[in-house]
Amino acid sequence: QVQLVESGGGLVQAGGSLRLSCAASGRFFSINDMGWYRQAPGKERELVAWITSGSSTNYAESVKERFTISRDNAKKTVYLHMNMLKFEDTAVYSCYADILKYRASLSSERFWGQGTEVTVSS
């Protein structure tokens, strides 16, 4: 059973920082891409950032220069460092991991974290 467990959300003032973590556990062969989506009330889900197994990173324009995604492959964990937070960053943040369950798997399977709330007060 593969699980992704998130931590690190909360309430922060505008201009502040938070770090989200998402740790994968269970039996599987390897992890390909990992990333973060967010969904604000009344808005569509937005892909915030993702990182490949080789640690190449990509960001939504709205968070470039403020957010940094990183991963620790030994810990099977992806992080989202969020700086200079704005009111409009308020959302539920969900991590994902594209996991190869077996060495012979032809494609990866996407697993999701439970979601963590980030609230930025103005």
N, C-alpha and C positions, 0 to 999 in steps of 0.2 A: 504494500500500500504506500503510494507516494503521497507525501504531504508537504505543503509549503506553509510555513508559519511566519507571519509578519509581526513586527513590533516597531515601536518608536513614534507612533502618531501622537497627537495631542493638540493643546491650545498654545499658540505663540503669538506674540505681538508682531505687527508688520515691521519688517526690517530684521527680524530674528532668524534663527536657524533651527533646523531639525534634521535628524538622520533617521531614515527608515531602514529596517533590515528585513530580509526575507530568507529564511533558511529552509533548504530542502532536506527531507529525510525519507527513509525507506529503501527498498531494494531496487536499484536500477544501474544501468551500465555507465551512462554519462549524461551530461547536460550540454545542450547547444546554447542557443540564445536565452538570455534572461532579461526581463524588463519590467517596466511599471506603466500602468494605465491610471487614469484618474477620472472620476465623474463627479461633477458638481451638481447640486440640486437644479433640476430643470434643464440641464445641458446634456449633450451627447458625451459618450465616453471618449476620452482623448488619450492617445499614446504619448506618454511623456518622454520616455527614454528607454533605450535598450542597449545591450552589450553582448557581443558575440563571444564564443568560446575562446577566441584569440584576443579578447579584450578591446576590440574596436567598438567605439561608442557612437551613438546617434541620439539627437535631442529634438524635441519639438521647438519651434522658433520661440514660443512663449517662455521657455525656461532656459534657453541658451545663456551662457555666461553666469547663470545663477545656480543651476543644479548640476551635480556631478554624479554619474553612475559608476559604480565599481563592483568588482566581484572578488571573492576569495574562493578559489576552486577547492582548496583543501577543506574548507568549512562548508562548501556547497551553499554559499550565501551571496546574495546580491544586496548592495546598499544603494540608497539614494540620499545623497547629501544635498540638502536644500538650504540655500543661503538667500539673503535679501528677500525674504518671503513677502508676498503681497496678499491683499485681501482676496484677490481673484484666484489665488492658489488653493483656497479653501475647497476641499473635495474629499471623497473617499478614494484612497490610493490602493490599488491592487497590484500585486506582483504576479508574474508568470514565469514559468520555466519550460522550455522545450526539451523534453527528456527522451533519450533513447533508453527504453526499458531493458533491451537485451542487446548483446554484441551483434547479433544477426538482424536486428530491427532495420527495416528498410526506410522508415521515416520516424520522426520524433512525434511525441504526443505532448500536447500543451496541458500543463497543470497550473492551477490558480491558488493564490493565497486567499485568506478570508476577508481581506480588506481592512484598512485602518484609516480612521478619520484624522484629517488635518484641518484645523480651524485656525485661521489667521484673523486676528482682531485688528481693526483699523484704528 
